[in-house]
Amino acid sequence: MEATILFDESCNARVSLAWPSEDRSQASAYAFIDSVSAAKHLSGLHWRQPPAPVKLVENEAYKKLLELLNAEQPKVPGVICISCPLNSVTATFTGRFEHAGKTAIKYPSGKIEIVGPFGFGHMGMWDSQLVLQSVSDAVAKAVN
């Protein structure tokens, strides 16, 4: 799942698809800054509370999506292929769009931490992610 990427052939943007987490243990107030030196002026920052968790709708369309995404190419003797998808999936996704364009500061339990620059997905490689809430109209196309 960490390599599931959303894209539209009409543009070059790529967005990581994230599954929601109910774990709020790391949730804390945060503020966006343009540079590390901005951390010297904490009182002037616009502190925000973390967003509420996204609730995933695990209906038949969601189960179909998982089935299509988890289907792999048949194994070929002598060829090493780790997680070779059988399908490219077109679907309608609904969720919360998140973008990590700036460095963030967290404020857990009164302690200031500079976190970032950060990203989403595998090793923080993506600037944006969609936290999945629901899916519909999933259709598979075989990967060549």
N, C-alpha and C positions, 0 to 999 in steps of 0.2 A: 504494500500500500504506500510506502514512502516514495515510490517512484511513479505514482499516478499523477499525471500532469494534464491540465486542461489547456486546450488551445483552440483557436478559431483560424481556419485557413485564410481568412481575409485579412489577418494582421499577424505581426510577429511576436505578440505577447504570449508568454507562457506563465501559467499560474498553478501552484501546487494545490492538489485536492487533499484536504485534511478531514479526518474523521473526528467528531467532537469528543471531548473529554469532560467528564464530570468532576475531575480532580481539581479542586479549587485551593489546594494547600499552598501553591506557589503564587496565588493571586495577590496582588498588592497594588497600591496606588502607583501611578507612573506619570511621567511628563516627557514630551519630545523636546529634544534640543538640537541645535545646529552644529555645536562643537563641544568638546570636553570643557573648555573654559566657561561655557554657560552654566556649568554645575557650581560655579562659585557664587551664583546669584539665585539660590534655590527659592527664595521667597517670591520672586517675580515670575516663577514658572506656573503654567496652567496645569495643575495636578488633576488627574482623571482617575476614576475608579474603573477596575477591569469590567469588561462587559459580562453580562449574564451568560451562562453556558448555553450552547445551542443544543436543542433536543432533537435527536435523530428520529425520523419516521422510518421504521423498519417494516415497510409494507412489501407487497409482492414485487413492485418495481425495483425496490432496493435489493431484494434477494436476487432478482434477475441480473441487476448490475454486477453484484458480487460474482455470480456464476460466469458472466461474460468476461469480467476482468481477470478471474482466476484461471480461465482456460489457457493451457499452454500448448505450444507447438509439440508435435510428437517427437520423442527422443530419436536421434540418429546416431547409430554406433560410430564412435570415434570423433564425434563433434561435441565439444563442451559448450553448453548453452545454459546459463543460469537465468531462470525466470524469463523464458522467451515467450512473450504473449502470443496467443493465437489470434486475438481480436484487437481491433481499434474500435472503441465504442463511442457512438454518438448518442447523447442524451440531453435532457433538460435538467439542469441542476438548480436548486434553490439553497441558499445558505447565507452566511455572513462573510463578506469580502473584507480581508485584512491586508494592509500594506505596511511594510517596514522600511520606509524610505529614509528615516532619520534615526540617529542614536536615541536610545530611551534610557530613562533613569527609573529605577524601581525604588519604592520606599517601604520595605518590609520591616515592621516592628521598630520604626524609628531610625533604622540604619539606611544610609544612602549608598546605593551601588550604581555604578555606571555599567550598563549592559548594552553592548553593541559595538559596532553596527551588527545588527542581527538580521536573520532571514528565516525562511520557513522551509519545511521539507528536509530531505536528506542533507545533512551537514549545513543547513541554513543557506542552501544554494539559490533559493527563490525569493524575490522581493515581495511577492504577494501570494496569498492563499485564499481559498474558498473553504470555509468550514461547512461541511455538508449538513444540511437539514433534511432535504428530501430530493428524490429523483423521480423522473417520469420519462416515458418514451425512449427507453434504452434499446438501441439497435446495434448489432455487431457487424463489422466488416472485417473479413479475414486480412491479417497482416501478410504482406508478400514476403 
